[in-house]
């Protein structure tokens, strides 16, 4: 989708030249790509009357599976690895990250994948073994659930 469409014609091209195959045409700036089974670069060109823009590349990244990297230990206040956070390899629609202490009490919860835990509750530093649960729905509305243990080493 073109963010600020102008009056004219937009074309989605299969290659980097104006002579490449036209995959879609639009006067509104909304273009539809064909099914893309792997990472690919398509191209957009804009024309209005006799004027034609340079061909602009559009990189398409295909996510066919979800990969989440979940550390099993961290050392608060170490400077290098002082906060616990997960790393997502693909977009998700819904996410809940929960951490429980050994008695089952919730000590951290977030639905923001960028939010990290500092190993404390209400400002009180904790250490020991905890249980994490990472649950949600991926980009394709498929549910996922990861569980494991986490060590806070002080």
Buried (B, 14 or more C-beta within 10 A) or exposed (E): EBEEBEEBBBBBBBEBEBEBEEBBEBEEBEBEEEEEEEEBEBBBBBEEEEEBBEBEEEEEEEBEEBEBEBBEEBBBEEEEEEEBBBEBEBEBEEBEBBBBBEEEEEBBEBEEBEEBBBBEBEEEEBEEEBBBBBBBBBEEEEEBEBEEEBBBEE
